[in-house]
Amino acid sequence: MSADILVQHDGAVATVVLNRPRMRNAINLAMWTELARLTEGLVKDDSVRAVVYRGAGTEAFASGADISEFPESRKDTETSQRYNATTAAAYRAVRECPKLTIAMIHGFCMGGAMGLAMACDLRFAAEGSKFGIPAARLSIVYPPEAIGQLVDLVGPAYAKDILFSARTVSDREALAIGLIQRLVPGGELERTTDEYLALVADNAPLSVRGSKASIQAYLAGFTDESRARLRALSMEAVASEDYREGTRAFLEKRRPKFQGR
């Protein structure tokens, strides 16, 4: 594992840290590769139920892709295609992760970092955070899947505004348009995220997983295959020990203790 990305475990929560604070956590090509690999590994780790992505320090979630690499890593059509495939794999790994994912954002969240944050289920941000996609200032077309996520979050008109203008979006505007789901003072961001994770952890994991899969399938467009997979998830939940525990706890007027099975 590169020192530019750290993984910290706290119980059932894994935190992936972009660790280049001197570069405002700018994401280089090796980090994009590592993000995909690490996320895929956390998906397979049954001890992990949620993944938080954040930047080291409080100046930036990440200032975006490391543009200083572009003269070499994106110097022509061939290298640009390879670079785009690498970033797409990172976005896809986070977007398709079946576990709860949260982007915990301090400071700048720009360019490629916006793609990473939008790939997460939720975005919690500190006051003073700034958001933007300056692709139009680099003559770059932002990845279509990431643009689709932006549209899903803020609607087509705001998506066009953000992409066409390449402007910086303030914390308050980001909250108002639905780009982020929580906005709190910087000193409260970690506590807010932890409290939300604890709230979700009290619920049945199979139910949370099924709900996420259903939302993803809806956004992608239901297919016969996805409907069959969702039916299987529903039947798995009904046949689980957690379903019986949830019913007993409700009737006994106590909090359930779910095990994820």
C-alpha positions as CSV (number, residue, x, y, z in Angstrom):
1,M,0.0,0.0,0.0
2,S,1.2,3.5,-0.9
3,A,1.8,6.0,1.9
4,D,-0.3,8.3,-0.2
5,I,-3.4,6.3,0.9
6,L,-4.1,5.0,4.4
7,V,-6.8,2.7,5.6
8,Q,-7.9,2.9,9.2
9,H,-10.2,0.5,10.9
10,D,-12.5,1.3,13.8
11,G,-14.8,-1.6,14.5
12,A,-17.0,-2.2,11.5
13,V,-16.0,1.1,9.8
14,A,-13.0,1.5,7.5
15,T,-11.7,5.0,6.7
16,V,-9.8,5.5,3.5
17,V,-7.5,8.6,3.8
18,L,-6.1,10.5,0.9
19,N,-2.7,11.3,2.4
20,R,-1.0,14.1,0.5
21,P,-1.7,17.1,2.7
22,R,1.1,19.2,1.2
23,M,-0.5,18.7,-2.2
24,R,-4.0,19.3,-0.9
25,N,-4.4,15.6,-1.2
26,A,-4.3,15.7,-5.0
27,I,-4.9,12.2,-6.4
28,N,-2.1,10.9,-8.6
29,L,-2.3,8.0,-11.0
30,A,-1.0,5.4,-8.5
31,M,-3.6,6.6,-6.0
32,W,-6.4,6.1,-8.5
33,T,-5.2,2.5,-9.0
34,E,-4.9,2.0,-5.3
35,L,-8.4,3.4,-4.6
36,A,-10.0,0.7,-6.8
37,R,-7.9,-2.1,-5.3
38,L,-8.5,-1.0,-1.7
39,T,-12.2,-0.6,-2.2
40,E,-12.6,-3.9,-3.8
41,G,-10.7,-5.5,-0.9
42,L,-13.0,-3.8,1.7
43,V,-16.0,-5.1,-0.2
44,K,-14.8,-8.6,0.4
45,D,-14.0,-8.0,4.1
46,D,-17.0,-9.2,6.0
47,S,-15.9,-7.3,9.1
48,V,-16.4,-4.0,7.3
49,R,-19.9,-2.6,7.1
50,A,-19.2,1.0,6.1
51,V,-16.4,2.8,4.4
52,V,-15.6,6.5,4.9
53,Y,-13.4,8.4,2.4
54,R,-11.6,11.6,3.5
55,G,-8.6,13.7,3.0
56,A,-5.7,14.1,5.5
57,G,-6.0,17.2,7.5
58,T,-8.7,19.8,7.1
59,E,-7.6,21.9,4.2
60,A,-8.9,19.6,1.5
61,F,-10.8,16.4,0.8
62,A,-8.8,16.5,-2.3
63,S,-8.0,19.3,-4.8
64,G,-8.6,16.9,-7.6
65,A,-6.4,14.9,-9.9
66,D,-2.7,15.7,-9.8
67,I,-2.5,17.8,-12.9
68,S,1.3,18.0,-12.6
69,E,1.3,14.4,-14.0
70,F,-0.8,15.3,-17.1
71,P,2.1,16.2,-19.4
72,E,3.3,12.6,-19.1
73,S,0.2,10.5,-18.0
74,R,-2.2,12.2,-20.4
75,K,0.2,13.4,-23.1
76,D,-1.7,11.9,-26.0
77,T,-4.8,10.0,-27.0
78,E,-3.4,6.6,-26.0
79,T,-2.2,7.7,-22.5
80,S,-5.3,9.7,-21.9
81,Q,-7.5,6.6,-22.6
82,R,-5.4,4.5,-20.1
83,Y,-5.6,7.3,-17.5
84,N,-9.4,7.6,-18.0
85,A,-9.8,3.8,-17.6
86,T,-7.9,3.9,-14.3
87,T,-10.0,6.7,-12.9
88,A,-13.2,5.0,-14.1
89,A,-12.2,1.8,-12.3
90,A,-11.8,3.8,-9.1
91,Y,-15.1,5.5,-9.4
92,R,-16.8,2.3,-10.3
93,A,-15.4,0.4,-7.3
94,V,-16.8,3.1,-4.9
95,R,-20.1,3.5,-6.8
96,E,-20.8,-0.3,-6.9
97,C,-19.6,-1.0,-3.3
98,P,-22.6,-2.7,-1.6
99,K,-21.7,-1.3,1.8
100,L,-22.6,2.2,3.1
101,T,-20.0,4.8,1.8
102,I,-19.7,8.3,3.0
103,A,-17.4,11.1,1.8
104,M,-16.3,13.2,4.8
105,I,-15.3,16.5,3.3
106,H,-13.2,19.3,4.7
107,G,-12.1,22.2,2.5
108,F,-11.6,21.8,-1.2
109,C,-13.4,19.0,-3.1
110,M,-12.6,19.7,-6.8
111,G,-12.4,18.0,-10.1
112,G,-11.7,14.3,-9.8
113,A,-12.3,14.4,-6.1
114,M,-15.9,15.5,-6.9
115,G,-16.2,12.3,-8.9
116,L,-15.0,10.3,-5.9
117,A,-17.3,12.0,-3.5
118,M,-20.3,11.7,-5.8
119,A,-19.6,8.0,-6.1
120,C,-20.3,7.6,-2.4
121,D,-23.8,7.2,-1.0
122,L,-23.6,10.4,1.1
123,R,-21.5,13.5,1.4
124,F,-21.0,15.1,4.8
125,A,-19.1,18.4,4.7
126,A,-17.6,21.0,7.0
127,E,-18.5,24.6,6.8
128,G,-16.3,26.5,4.4
129,S,-16.0,23.5,2.0
130,K,-15.7,24.4,-1.7
131,F,-16.8,22.3,-4.6
132,G,-16.2,22.5,-8.4
133,I,-15.5,20.7,-11.6
134,P,-13.0,22.8,-13.6
135,A,-12.8,20.4,-16.5
136,A,-13.8,23.2,-19.0
137,R,-10.7,25.1,-18.0
138,L,-8.5,22.1,-19.1
139,S,-10.4,21.2,-22.3
140,I,-11.4,17.9,-20.6
141,V,-14.8,16.2,-20.9
142,Y,-15.7,14.9,-17.4
143,P,-16.4,11.1,-17.3
144,P,-20.0,10.4,-18.4
145,E,-20.8,8.2,-15.4
146,A,-19.7,11.0,-13.1
147,I,-21.7,13.5,-15.0
148,G,-24.7,11.2,-14.6
149,Q,-24.2,11.1,-10.9
150,L,-24.0,14.9,-10.8
151,V,-27.3,15.0,-12.7
152,D,-28.9,12.5,-10.3
153,L,-27.8,14.6,-7.3
154,V,-28.5,18.2,-8.4
155,G,-30.6,17.9,-11.6
156,P,-29.7,18.7,-15.2
157,A,-29.8,22.5,-15.0
158,Y,-27.5,22.8,-12.0
159,A,-25.2,20.1,-13.6
160,K,-25.0,22.1,-16.7
161,D,-24.3,25.3,-14.7
162,I,-21.5,23.6,-12.7
163,L,-19.9,22.0,-15.8
164,F,-20.3,24.9,-18.3
165,S,-19.1,27.6,-15.9
166,A,-16.4,25.6,-14.1
167,R,-17.2,27.8,-11.1
168,T,-16.7,27.1,-7.4
169,V,-19.8,26.1,-5.5
170,S,-20.0,27.3,-1.9
171,D,-20.9,25.1,1.1
172,R,-24.4,26.6,1.5
173,E,-25.2,26.3,-2.2
174,A,-24.0,22.7,-2.3
175,L,-26.4,21.9,0.6
176,A,-29.3,23.7,-1.0
177,I,-29.0,21.9,-4.4
178,G,-28.5,18.5,-2.9
179,L,-24.8,18.0,-3.6
180,I,-24.1,17.3,0.1
181,Q,-26.4,15.9,2.7
182,R,-24.9,17.4,5.9
183,L,-23.2,20.7,6.6
184,V,-21.7,21.2,10.0
185,P,-19.0,23.2,11.7
186,G,-15.6,21.7,11.0
187,G,-15.0,20.6,14.6
188,E,-18.3,18.6,14.5
189,L,-17.8,16.8,11.2
190,E,-16.2,13.7,12.5
191,R,-18.7,13.4,15.4
192,T,-21.6,13.9,13.0
193,T,-20.3,11.2,10.7
194,D,-19.7,8.8,13.6
195,E,-23.2,9.4,15.0
196,Y,-24.7,8.7,11.6
197,L,-22.7,5.5,11.2
198,A,-23.8,4.4,14.6
199,L,-27.4,5.1,13.7
200,V,-27.2,3.0,10.6
201,A,-25.2,0.2,12.5
202,D,-28.2,-0.2,14.8
203,N,-30.3,-1.3,11.8
204,A,-30.4,-4.6,10.0
205,P,-27.5,-4.9,7.6
206,L,-29.4,-7.0,5.1
207,S,-32.1,-4.4,4.9
208,V,-29.6,-1.5,4.3
209,R,-27.8,-3.6,1.7
210,G,-31.1,-4.4,-0.1
211,S,-32.2,-0.8,0.0
212,K,-28.9,0.4,-1.6
213,A,-29.1,-2.3,-4.2
214,S,-32.7,-1.3,-5.1
215,I,-31.8,2.4,-5.4
216,Q,-28.8,1.6,-7.6
217,A,-30.9,-0.7,-9.8
218,Y,-33.6,2.0,-10.2
219,L,-31.1,4.6,-11.2
220,A,-29.5,2.3,-13.7
221,G,-32.9,1.2,-15.1
222,F,-34.5,-2.0,-13.9
223,T,-33.6,-5.2,-15.9
224,D,-34.9,-8.7,-15.6
225,E,-31.5,-9.6,-14.1
226,S,-31.5,-6.8,-11.5
227,R,-35.1,-7.6,-10.5
228,A,-34.2,-11.2,-9.9
229,R,-31.2,-10.2,-7.8
230,L,-33.4,-7.8,-5.7
231,R,-36.0,-10.5,-5.2
232,A,-33.2,-12.8,-4.0
233,L,-32.0,-10.2,-1.5
234,S,-35.5,-9.7,-0.2
235,M,-36.0,-13.4,0.3
236,E,-32.6,-13.6,2.0
237,A,-33.7,-10.9,4.5
238,V,-37.0,-12.6,5.2
239,A,-35.3,-15.9,5.9
240,S,-32.6,-14.4,8.1
241,E,-32.1,-14.6,11.8
242,D,-32.2,-10.8,11.8
243,Y,-35.8,-10.8,10.5
244,R,-36.9,-13.0,13.4
245,E,-34.9,-10.9,15.9
246,G,-36.5,-7.7,14.5
247,T,-40.0,-9.1,14.9
248,R,-39.3,-10.4,18.4
249,A,-37.8,-7.1,19.5
250,F,-40.8,-5.1,18.1
251,L,-43.3,-7.3,20.0
252,E,-41.1,-7.2,23.2
253,K,-40.7,-3.4,22.9
254,R,-36.9,-3.5,23.0
255,R,-34.1,-2.6,20.6
256,P,-33.1,-5.4,18.2
257,K,-29.6,-6.8,18.1
258,F,-28.9,-7.5,14.5
259,Q,-26.0,-9.8,13.4
260,G,-26.2,-9.5,9.6
261,R,-27.4,-13.0,9.0
